Amino acid sequence: MTDVEVIIVGAGPTGLMLAAELRLAGASPLVLERRPEQGKTPKAHGLSGQILDLLKYRGLLDRVHEALTEHVPAHRFPFGGVHVDLTRFEEPPLKAVPLRQQTLERLLEDHATGLGAEVRRGHEVTGVSQDGESVTAEVRGPDGPYQVTARYLVGCDGGRSPIRALAGIPFPGTTYPEVNWIGQVSIPEGLTVHDDGDIETPELGRIKAGFTRTDAGVFALGSLTPGILFIQTTEDDAGEVDDDMPMTLTELGDSIRRVLGADVPLGDPVRLSRYQFSARQAERYREGRILLAGDAAHLLPSTGTAINVGMSDSVNLAWKLAAELQGRAPEGLLDTYHAERHAAGARALVQSQAQVALRRGHDEAAEALRTVFQELLDDEQAARRLSAHVAGTDLRYPAPGSGHALAGTFVPDFALETDEGTTSVGELLRSARPVLLDLAGRPELRDLAEGAGVDVRTAKADDRPADVLLIRPDGYVAWAGDTDADADGLREALSAWFGG
């Protein structure tokens, strides 16, 4: 007898997204968070990549936009010491919103608890044990120690994950020596901001927007919001930092002085944070009934990627775990979580470690490399390809039974005409159910899906990308076919993913 179906350790974006997705799939999660209240130390300051499309499909993107308090920046992003400018594209290949992590967590917690998930704060997991049927967590709560037993436990408890250590899962990789200090500050008196983004300071004169490299480190300057300066310094061998300790404006000023050799006037802080980069990945994302997601499974040495990858882990895992709990999962379904998301994490490590190689060099050869790389990004194809890599939109999962170009990719959103009226692909996925979408009148294919626990929908669409689409709950196309597609491929896909 278990107390709950799934214990989720950690109430960050990954854990809360997993709780919400499990509830949509009909499973019962309990979230345990060691901190008694939401952390006040600023962490991620934006949300970008493929997860924005998924949030749209779940009906959450409007809530995200309503929660924004800052101007949505132009479509530019840093990549290892160079800048990728996407403002020339009518539809940018990488989208981002300036949403603080604390705001995102509040939004996701409201979403998860509104669906019926339970979140307990101030409850620290101190030990875990498992057998062939269940996993038990030893918990230290406000009223003393207790135990909780579940069918599965998922560690979403960050880069220093105690759950990963308790499960005995190795976490190989590298922690880089440089420390990054980030500040968003108002423009103070005595500082002039030029139209091109450069600033004029009393001690140093004009400092260019972008990256200024010195023997002591790197000073980065930009503006994401009118009237607010974005400043980042990077120093090698600055020692380890404590992410839980709030950063001060004095720290940022001291780092600027060390890097540039003089003071830069700083206004009132809007955001202050510091961090080190690591490139690490768990050897496996599953050990029996214990699984890992988010930073517990991978640490990426770049900004703007980790939350996208972590929340995408959760969306991939939830429907598979729910199917396992409900006894309707085909053999090996839960193992595809590691297979798919470990490969996705490894790919994210490739682009983020490429950024390390670009940004760390300080000699003339490294500067030449960045110059050539920046010139290459002036080409549209190169900018699109790099953006898709960072966003995770180029990810393709194995898709048994289908050789269609869409199979294994994230399904695009497009308008649909049904007997009930106008809808869209994204709206069909609002409930996180698998869908067979027939756009060409194939009743024999619909009949196959009817017996496999799949929602079957018929519709018409202009410029349809395929005649029939089998879409997984996480938005990926499990199978696609055109008019010449036979039933065997669909039958194979239904069997592989849904047991039909």
N, C-alpha and C positions, 0 to 999 in steps of 0.2 A: 504494500500500500504506500503510495507516495502522497506528499502534501500538495505538490503542484506538478505540472507537466514539465516546465522548463524554468530553471534558475538562470537569470542573467546577472552577471557581476559587473557593475559599472553603469552609471547613468549619464554617460556622455552621449554624443549624437549617435554613435554606433549602437549602443545598448538600447537607447530609447527607440530608435528606428526599428530595431529587431523586435522589441516588445509590441510596437504598433502593428508590424507586419504579421507577427504570430497571432495577434488577436483577429486581424482580418481573415486569417486562414483558419480560425476557429480553435486555436490552441490557447492554453492558459499559462502565461508567464508571470514570474515574480522577479522584479528588479531590486537588487541589493546594492546600495551605494554607501561606501564607508564615510564619506563626508556628510556631516549633519545638514548642510545646506549647500546650495549651488556655489561653486568656486567663484571668487571675486577677481582672481588674477586673470587679466585678459589673455586669451589664447588666439585661436584663429579669428580672423577679422573678415572673412569672406567665404562664400560658397560658390563653387564653380564646377563645370564639367557635366558629365552624363547624368549625375544625380538630380540636376535641375529638371531634366525632362521627366524623370521618374516621379519627382514631386508634383509636377504638372499632371501626370497621369493619375496620381492619387488624389487630386483635388486640393493639394496643399500649396501650390505655387502662389496663388492669390494671397494666402495667409503670410507667406514669406514677404511678398511685396508690401503688404499692409504693415509689416513689422519694421520695414526699413526706415531709418532715421537720417540716412545720409544719401547724398546724390549718387546715382548709379554712374560709375566712372566710364570714360571712353574705353573702347575695347582694345586695351593694350595690356601686356603682361611681361614681367621680367623672366628671362630664361638664362640662368648661369652667367649673369653679368652683361647680357645684351637685352635689347627690348624687341618684343614682337608686336608690331603695329597692325591691328586688324580693323582699323577704322575705314579702310577702303572697301570692306566687304559689306554688301547690303544685309546679309545674314551671317554674322560672325561665326566661324567654326569653333570658337571657345567662348562660352558665355559665363558671366560672373555677376554676383550681387554682393554688395558690402554689408553682409549680415554678421554681426558679432556672434561668437560661439555661444555666449550666455543666452542671447536672444533665441538662437536656433534651438538650444536645449529646452528653453521654456516652451517654445512652440511645439516641439516634439513630445515633451512630457504631457502637455495638455491634450495632444492628439492621442497618445497612447492610453492615458488614464480615461479619456473620454470613450475609448473603445472597450474599457474594462480592465486594463492592465493595472497591477499594483506596484507602486514604487515605494520602497522603504529606505529612507535616508538615515545615516548614522548607524548603519548595520554593516560591519566589516566581516568578510569571510576570512577565517583564520586557518581553515583546513578543509580538505576534501578527500573523500574516499568513494570508490565505486566498485560495483560488481556487475554481473551480466544483465541485471534488471534495472538498476537505478544508481544514482549518485547522491551522496549525502554531503551537505555543506555544514561545517561548524561555523557558527556566526556569533560575533560579539555585538550585542545591541545595547541600546540605552538602558534596558532593564536587566541586563546580564546575558550570559551565554545561552544559546539554544541551538537546535539542529533543524535543518530543513532537508527533506528528501524529495527528489524529482527524478523524472525519467532521463533528462539531459541537463547539463550545465554548460553555459557559454561564457567564456571569459572575454569581456569587453572592457577590461580594466587597465588599458594603457600600456605604454612602452615598457614600464617596469613590472608588468603583470605578475602578481603573486599566483594567479591561477595557472599561468603558463609554467611557472617554476614548480608548483605543486603537482602538476601533471607530468613533469619530467620531460618537457618538450624543449629541445635545444633552440637557441636563438642566435645563430651565428651572424657575423657581420662586423661593421666598423662604426665607431663613434669618432667623428672628426673633431680636431682640437679647437677649431674656431668657435667663438661665441658671437651671437648676433644680438644687438640691441635695436629695438624698433620703437619709434615714437611718432605719434601724430599730434602735432601741436599747432596752436593758433599762431598767426603772424604777429610778432611783437614789434614795438616801436624800435627804430634803429635798423630794421631789416627791410630791404627793398626787394620785391619780387618782380622780375621782368616778364614781359609778355611771353617769352619763350620758355619760362619756367626757371631760368637761372635766378640766383639770389645774389644780393650785394651785401657784404658784411663789413663792419668797421675795421676788423683786424686783417681779414684775408682778401678783401675786395670781392671780385665776382667769382662765384662758384657755379659751375655748369650743372644743369639738371642731368640726372643719370648717375654714372658711377665715377668717382674720383678715387684713384688708387695711390697709396703712399707706401713707404717701407713699413709702416706700422699697421696697415690694414686697408679697408675699403669704406668710403663714405658714399652712401646712396641718397639721392635727393629727388623728390617728385611731388605730385599733388593729385590725390584721388578725389578731393572735395574742394570746391571753391573756398578760399580763406583758410585752408588747413594745409600745412606742410607735412609730407611723409618723409621721415628721416630714418635711415638705418646705418648702423656701423657694424663692421665685422672685424674682429681681431683674432689672430692666431694665439694659441697657448695662453688663453686668459683664465684657464682653470675651469672646473666643473661649476655648473650653476644649478640652483634649486628652483625648479619651475613653480613651486608652490609659494615662494616668497615674492610679494609684490615688488615690482621694479619702481624706482624713483626717477624723477626728472634729473636729479643730481647725477645719478648713474649714467644717464644718456649724455649729459654734458661732459662728464669726465671722459667717457669713451670718445666723444667727438674731439676733445682736446688732445687725447693720445694719438688719434689717427691723423688729424689735420695739423696739429701743433699749435692751435689757437682756439679761442672760444667762438661759438656761433650763438647768437641770441636765440632763445627759445621762449615761445609764448606758453599759454596755459595748455596742459596736456589733455588730449582727448583719449588717447590710448598709449599705454606703455607696456612693453613686454620684452622678454629676452629668452633665448633658447639656444641649444646646440643641435646640430644635425647628426643623425645616425642613419646608416644604411644597413638594415637588419631584416631578416625574414625567418619566421619559425619554420623548422624543418617540415613540420606537418601541422595542419590546422585541426586535426582530430586525434584524440587519444581515447579510444573507447567511447564513453558517454560524455566526454569533455571536449568542447570545441572552442576555437579561438576566432575572433573577428576584430577588425580595426587595428589600432596601434598595438594591441597584444599580439597580433599576427605579423605585423610589418611596420617598420619605421622607414620613412622616405626622406632623403636629405634635400628637400626643396619645399618651398611654400606653395600653398594653393592646390595640393593634391590629396593630402591624407584623409580629410573628411569625405571627399568624393569616393575614394577607394573604400574607406571603412563602412560608410553607409551602404555602398553597393554590395559589400560582403553580406550585410544584414539582409538585404532584399533577396539576394541569391539563396541564403540559408533558410529563411523563414518558411517558405512554402514547402521546401523539401523536408524540413524537420517536422512540420505539421502533418505532412503526408505519412511520415514514419510513425508519428504518435497515433494517428488515426487508422493505422493498419491498411492503408491503401497505396503505399509506396512500392513501386517495382524494386526488385533486388538491385542493390548497388546505388540507388538514387542518392542517399545521403553522402556516399563517398564522392559523388560528383561535385559536392561543395568544395572539398579540398582540390580536386583536379582542376576545376574551373577558376576558383579564386586564387589558388596558389600561383597559377600561371598568370593571372591578371596582376597580382602583386609583384611578381618577378618582372613583368613588363613595365609596371610603374617604376620599379627600381632602375630599370635601364635609362629612362628619360631623366630621372632625378639624379642618378649618378653621373650622367652626361653633363648635367648642370654643374656638379662638383668639379669635373675636369675643366670646364670652361671658366669657372669663376676663381679657382684657387691659384692659378699661375700669375706671377707678378713680373716675369721677365719680358723681354721684347718679343720672344717667340709666342708666348701666351697672348700678348696683346695683338699680335698679327693674326692668331687663330680667331680671336673674338671679332676682329675686323672683317675677316673673310666670312665668318658665320653670319654676321650682321648683314653683309651684302647678299648672301644667299637668301636670307629671309625677305629680301625685297621681291623675290619671285613668288607669285601667288601660290603655285603648287607646293613649294617648300613651306610656306607659312601655313597653308591648310593642313599639310601632313603633320607638321610639328604640333599644331593646335589640337588635332584629333588625338595624337599620342598623349598629350598632357590631359585632355578632357576624358580620355578613355572611350571615345566614340568609335575608335577603330577596332575595338575588341570584338573578337569573333569566337564563339564557342563551337565545339564539335556538334554537328547536327545529323544524327543518324537518319537515313532514309531519304535525304534530300540533297541534291546538288545545286539547288537554286541559289542565285546570288544573294538573296536576303536571308537564307537559312543560317542561323547562328548569330545574326546581328540584332541590334536593338531596333524594334519596330518603329518606323516613322509614323508621325501623327498625320492624319489626313481626314478630310470630311467624308461622311457617309450619309447616304439617303436610305432610310429604312421605311417599313410600313408605318412605323410610329412617328416618323419625322426625321429631322436632321440630327445627327450626332457625330462622333469622331472616334477614331481608334483609341485615343487616350481615355475618353469617357467610358469605353467598354472595359477598361482595365481598372476602373475606380475601386472595384471590390476585390481586386487582387485574385481573380479567378482565371483559370486557363480558358482560352477562347479559340474556337474554330470559326474563322470569318470567311464565309463563302461570298465571293463577289461575282461569280460567274454561273450560278445555278448548277451546282454539282450535288444533287440529292444523295447519290451513292456515297460520297465522302462525308456528308453530314450524318448519314446513318451510322457510319463507323464511329464517329466521335460521340454520338448520343449515348452509347453504351460505355463510355470511358470517363464519365464524370467531368465532361468538358462543356462549357457553355457554348451553344451553337447559335450563331447569328448569321443572317443573310442581309446583304446590303448591296448598294451600287455606289460606285465611286468614279470620278473623273480621273483618267490617267492612272488606273490602278496598277500598283507595282507587282502584283501577282494575282492569279485568279482565286486562290485559296490560301489562307494563312492560318497556321496553328501557332498560337502565341502563348508563351509561358506566363505565369503570374508576375515574374520579374520584368516583363516587357520584351524578352528576347524571343525571336522567331524559332520555334522548334522544328517547323517544317513549312515549306512553301512550294506551291506548284502552279503551273499554268495549265492551259486547256488539255495538253497531252499527258498530264501527270496521271499515273494510275494509282490504284488504291494501296498497292503493296508498300510504297514509301511512307504513306500516311500511317498505315497499320504499324509499321516498324517504329515510327516516331511516337505514336500513342503508347505502344508497349514500353518503349524505353523511358518515357517521362511520366506517364500517368497510369501504367499498368493495364491499359485498355487493349 
